[in-house]
Amino acid sequence: MLLGGVSMAGNDKKTILIDDFVHYNFLNSLRFSDCGCRLAYIVSKVDLKENKYKNALFTFDFETKKAQIYSSYDVESFYGFHNGHLLFSTKREKEEKEEKNAKKTYVYGLPVHGGEAVKLYEFPYPLQKLEFLNNDKAVALLYWEKDKTQAHGKEEAEEAEKEEKDYETFEEIPFWANGGGFISRKRSRLYLYDVKNMIGESLTDEFTSVGDFQLDKERGEILFTKSTYKDKAPIYSQLMLYTVKDKKATEINKDLPFMYGDIQFFGKYILFTGSDGKKYGINQDADIYVIERSNLSSSPKMISPADYDKSLWNSVGTDVRLGGGRQSFVSGDKYYFITTEDDSSYLNTIDITGKMEKIVTKKGSVDCFDVKDGKVAFVGLRGQDLQEIYIKEPLKEEERLTNHNSYGDTLNKSVPEEFWFKNDGIDLHGFVVKPTNFEKGKKYPALLSIHGGPKTVFGSVFHHEMQFLANQGFFVFYTNPRGADGMGRAFADIRGKYGTIDYSDLMVLTDEVLKRYQEIDVSRVGVLGGSYGGFMTNWIIGHTDRFKAACSQRSIANWISKFGITDIGYYFNSDQNAGATPWKNVEFMWDRSPLKYADKCKTPTLFIQGDEDYRCFEACAFQMFTALKYHGCEAKLVLFHGENHDLSRSGKPKHRIRRLREICDWFTSHLKG
């Protein structure tokens, strides 16, 4: 097993090792300064000794064309520029680090032109977003929870809070969230702050959770989305406009059941994206609408074309991305937004007339961006390069600005080979990553890799896991089967069809790859996937024995039990299973559950699961593992403590290393032994 050290490939490039990702830099939270003369952003890196990721603020100066570090690697979140400062949260002072109330957020300001960071603001709860109306007032989105202790005095409160850690009280669903822990009676609440005296006024009540907000500083207005509930969180949300002067909130599109996505002030209009889900369910792609600010009771107008069939987000999968950043923005008379099309994500604009233009047009991934005076800066993935910052100016080609991931240039990479094939008369996009140092005529094992979602995509961007496996001598092949993103709404709609047309697409892909690549040993082919890919892996091993080994990660095995034990189960499971519930057409849910067919499994299977994965809870992995063992099929389960659904992408570094080692060892022993 290769782990650590340096191994040179035949082309003088380094063999990619399990732990090479600890040398990668992860870029996010990109922002232009007010003058547009520099960019600020977060660079995250791995600290293997402390087994975590550390963040620092960097700036790129357009005059010097240089990037430089601007803070220590102790940044928690970056909130942009204000009054000549870069605002970020951290804990630097001794009392902050020793503070037993971990809920508090300390916001520091780092002078743009140099100097030491100064603590400016202190919030009583985790700060999710901070925007300023002016120098005196700010709007903050805080993750609030009710004080359960009702204690008086610091010592009494600390003792009571310690006692409360032994208990959890659930009064609503969802009662937990992947990556968020137990969430019953916790809310994202909107506050208006007098920042000079740090006095905050809550604009929403304790049963209301705010999705996002935007400010109109000139008018003193706050646009936000919200959901109010006491027992069950609704699928639909509400769009609100709050006027600071009048202290009044007005609902827009009242009584219209709608799943709101993005919201923006757009000149004389309010712009929003979203869908009613009537045709394609909860995964229905959003459309773009506007409503006149002078007539909020009027009906919204859709400005995206009626036949527009692109998803308004970036769903290109990779394991070399951390953190987020701006996904949409209004600048001048244009709305900037990301779309996923086929295997890539792009940046587009639309104006009030519905005229659209694709601004960033190259294949790859636009991870986040910002706009200033017509210039677009974005964090992107291009070809087999790791993340860097690019600039796109009008009438010019995009230009790479940074070199944070030069380490990636030393690695031996296999460029995915692409082809198209048909199944049921539908065009499907296939990808094959050959083993590095591939030799024609030599026989190799191969792995079918299945993405999650299902409404996401695999593309041709760098993927550490796939490249590592290719460096270990495996073919890796994949496609975006029906149910995936990027190919239109009808293509993505597999409600009630899980395990049917998608399964067929994957089997036809496998046939096509084996026909095209004679160097693959047909007796040594494995399959692996996570989330939806874990569901499909579980399904495959119960319906065919053509694969010699399998690895199912963070999977779905039983639609019936998953309904009541995951953060999205109570609405996702029913929506994706043609309206079935444990009390309505339960036979349908069981027929679509891989667990039903586990007694047919002959394929040695590795299960990988995090015990804090509340999206696809450990119960499914336990049930499949037990079923295989009960029926005499070889199986192994590796449970990662403290890891959630994102183990493979943002899990603790040592856990990511162990996970990939388990996968490689499993397939090496079963496909190479």
RACORFEN-V680249 format. One record per residue. N is the residue number from 0. D_LAST is the distance of its C-alpha to the last C-alpha in Angstrom with 1 decimal. Layout:
N:D_LAST
N:D_LAST
This chain:
0:13.6
1:16.7
2:19.7
3:23.3
4:24.7
5:24.8
6:22.4
7:24.1
8:22.7
9:24.1
10:27.0
11:28.2
12:27.1
13:25.1
14:21.4
15:21.6
16:20.4
17:20.1
18:23.6
19:25.4
20:27.2
21:29.3
22:31.1
23:32.0
24:35.5
25:36.2
26:39.6
27:41.8
28:45.3
29:47.0
30:50.9
31:53.7
32:56.6
33:60.0
34:61.2
35:58.0
36:57.9
37:54.6
38:51.5
39:50.1
40:46.6
41:44.0
42:41.1
43:38.4
44:36.0
45:33.5
46:34.7
47:31.5
48:33.7
49:35.6
50:32.6
51:34.6
52:36.0
53:39.4
54:41.8
55:44.6
56:47.3
57:47.4
58:50.1
59:50.3
60:53.7
61:54.7
62:57.4
63:55.3
64:52.1
65:50.3
66:48.1
67:48.8
68:47.8
69:50.6
70:49.6
71:47.5
72:44.0
73:45.5
74:46.3
75:45.5
76:47.0
77:49.1
78:52.2
79:53.5
80:56.8
81:60.2
82:63.4
83:61.8
84:58.9
85:55.2
86:54.7
87:51.6
88:50.8
89:49.8
90:50.7
91:52.2
92:55.1
93:54.6
94:56.2
95:53.9
96:50.8
97:52.2
98:53.5
99:52.4
100:53.0
101:49.8
102:51.2
103:53.5
104:52.9
105:54.6
106:55.2
107:55.9
108:57.4
109:56.5
110:59.3
111:58.3
112:60.4
113:59.1
114:59.8
115:58.4
116:56.9
117:59.4
118:58.9
119:60.8
120:59.9
121:58.6
122:57.4
123:57.1
124:53.9
125:50.7
126:51.9
127:50.1
128:52.4
129:55.6
130:58.2
131:61.8
132:64.8
133:67.0
134:67.4
135:68.5
136:66.3
137:62.6
138:60.5
139:57.5
140:54.8
141:54.0
142:51.5
143:54.0
144:53.8
145:56.7
146:57.6
147:56.8
148:58.5
149:62.1
150:62.6
151:65.3
152:65.0
153:62.0
154:61.2
155:61.7
156:59.5
157:56.7
158:56.8
159:57.0
160:54.0
161:52.0
162:52.9
163:52.1
164:48.4
165:48.0
166:48.9
167:48.0
168:50.5
169:49.5
170:52.3
171:50.7
172:47.5
173:45.3
174:45.4
175:42.4
176:40.8
177:37.4
178:37.8
179:41.3
180:41.1
181:44.0
182:46.6
183:49.2
184:52.6
185:51.3
186:52.5
187:52.5
188:56.2
189:58.4
190:60.9
191:63.8
192:64.3
193:67.3
194:65.2
195:68.1
196:68.6
197:65.1
198:66.5
199:64.4
200:65.5
201:63.0
202:63.4
203:61.2
204:61.3
205:58.8
206:57.5
207:56.9
208:53.7
209:54.0
210:51.3
211:52.7
212:56.0
213:57.8
214:61.2
215:64.3
216:66.0
217:69.2
218:69.8
219:68.4
220:66.1
221:62.7
222:60.5
223:57.8
224:55.7
225:55.7
226:54.7
227:56.9
228:55.8
229:56.1
230:53.8
231:51.3
232:50.3
233:51.3
234:49.4
235:52.4
236:54.1
237:57.6
238:58.9
239:61.6
240:64.1
241:65.7
242:68.9
243:69.3
244:73.1
245:73.7
246:70.9
247:70.1
248:66.9
249:67.1
250:64.4
251:63.6
252:62.6
253:63.8
254:62.6
255:60.0
256:56.6
257:54.3
258:51.0
259:52.1
260:49.7
261:51.3
262:55.0
263:57.3
264:60.9
265:61.6
266:65.2
267:67.5
268:64.6
269:61.9
270:58.6
271:55.8
272:52.6
273:51.1
274:51.2
275:52.6
276:49.4
277:51.4
278:49.6
279:45.9
280:45.8
281:44.7
282:42.4
283:45.3
284:45.6
285:48.6
286:51.7
287:54.2
288:57.7
289:60.9
290:63.9
291:67.3
292:68.0
293:71.7
294:71.0
295:68.2
296:69.3
297:68.6
298:65.6
299:62.6
300:62.1
301:58.7
302:58.5
303:55.0
304:55.3
305:55.2
306:52.4
307:50.4
308:46.8
309:44.9
310:43.5
311:45.4
312:42.5
313:39.4
314:36.3
315:33.9
316:30.8
317:29.3
318:28.1
319:30.4
320:33.7
321:35.6
322:39.1
323:41.5
324:44.7
325:47.3
326:46.2
327:49.7
328:53.1
329:56.7
330:58.3
331:61.7
332:62.0
333:58.3
334:55.4
335:52.1
336:48.9
337:45.2
338:43.7
339:40.2
340:40.2
341:37.2
342:34.5
343:36.9
344:39.7
345:43.1
346:46.5
347:49.5
348:53.2
349:55.7
350:59.5
351:62.0
352:62.6
353:59.0
354:58.4
355:54.8
356:53.2
357:49.7
358:49.9
359:46.4
360:44.9
361:41.8
362:38.3
363:36.4
364:37.4
365:40.7
366:39.8
367:43.4
368:46.7
369:50.4
370:53.5
371:56.7
372:59.5
373:57.4
374:54.6
375:51.1
376:48.7
377:45.1
378:41.8
379:39.3
380:35.9
381:36.1
382:33.3
383:30.5
384:33.1
385:33.1
386:36.3
387:39.6
388:43.3
389:44.9
390:48.6
391:49.9
392:53.7
393:55.8
394:55.7
395:53.2
396:49.5
397:47.2
398:46.9
399:44.3
400:46.1
401:43.7
402:40.9
403:39.3
404:35.7
405:35.9
406:32.7
407:30.9
408:32.3
409:30.3
410:26.8
411:24.6
412:24.8
413:23.9
414:26.9
415:26.2
416:27.3
417:29.6
418:30.9
419:32.8
420:32.3
421:34.2
422:33.8
423:36.9
424:38.9
425:37.8
426:36.5
427:33.2
428:31.8
429:28.2
430:26.2
431:23.1
432:21.7
433:20.0
434:17.5
435:19.8
436:20.4
437:19.5
438:20.0
439:21.5
440:20.0
441:16.5
442:13.8
443:12.2
444:10.7
445:13.7
446:15.3
447:18.7
448:20.6
449:23.8
450:26.7
451:29.0
452:32.6
453:32.7
454:35.6
455:33.8
456:32.2
457:29.3
458:30.7
459:30.0
460:30.7
461:28.5
462:25.8
463:24.0
464:21.0
465:20.5
466:21.2
467:18.8
468:15.9
469:17.2
470:17.3
471:13.6
472:13.1
473:13.3
474:16.2
475:18.2
476:21.0
477:23.8
478:27.4
479:30.4
480:30.9
481:34.2
482:35.1
483:34.2
484:36.9
485:38.5
486:39.3
487:42.4
488:43.5
489:43.1
490:39.5
491:38.7
492:40.3
493:37.9
494:40.0
495:39.5
496:36.8
497:33.6
498:30.7
499:32.7
500:33.5
501:30.9
502:28.2
503:29.5
504:29.4
505:25.8
506:24.8
507:27.1
508:25.6
509:22.1
510:23.7
511:25.6
512:22.8
513:20.8
514:24.1
515:24.9
516:21.6
517:20.5
518:17.7
519:15.7
520:13.3
521:15.0
522:12.2
523:10.0
524:12.8
525:13.3
526:16.6
527:18.3
528:21.9
529:24.6
530:28.1
531:29.0
532:25.4
533:24.4
534:26.9
535:25.6
536:21.9
537:23.4
538:25.4
539:22.7
540:20.5
541:23.8
542:24.8
543:21.8
544:18.4
545:17.5
546:15.0
547:11.6
548:11.9
549:15.0
550:16.7
551:20.5
552:22.8
553:26.5
554:26.8
555:29.5
556:29.0
557:32.6
558:35.5
559:38.0
560:37.1
561:36.2
562:39.8
563:41.3
564:38.9
565:38.1
566:40.3
567:40.5
568:39.8
569:43.5
570:44.1
571:40.7
572:39.5
573:42.7
574:43.1
575:39.6
576:40.1
577:43.4
578:45.5
579:44.0
580:44.2
581:43.5
582:47.2
583:47.4
584:45.3
585:42.6
586:41.1
587:40.2
588:38.3
589:36.4
590:35.6
591:34.1
592:32.0
593:28.3
594:28.8
595:30.9
596:27.9
597:25.3
598:25.9
599:24.4
600:21.0
601:17.9
602:15.4
603:13.6
604:15.6
605:16.2
606:19.9
607:21.5
608:25.3
609:28.3
610:31.0
611:33.7
612:32.5
613:35.7
614:34.8
615:31.9
616:32.5
617:30.0
618:31.4
619:29.4
620:26.0
621:27.2
622:28.3
623:25.1
624:23.0
625:25.6
626:25.7
627:22.0
628:22.1
629:25.4
630:24.1
631:21.0
632:18.4
633:15.6
634:16.8
635:17.3
636:20.4
637:21.2
638:24.9
639:26.5
640:30.1
641:32.7
642:30.8
643:32.1
644:31.0
645:30.6
646:27.9
647:25.8
648:29.0
649:31.3
650:29.7
651:30.3
652:28.5
653:26.5
654:25.5
655:24.3
656:22.2
657:20.7
658:20.2
659:18.3
660:16.2
661:15.3
662:14.5
663:12.3
664:10.4
665:10.1
666:8.9
667:6.5
668:4.8
669:5.7
670:5.9
671:3.8
672:0.0
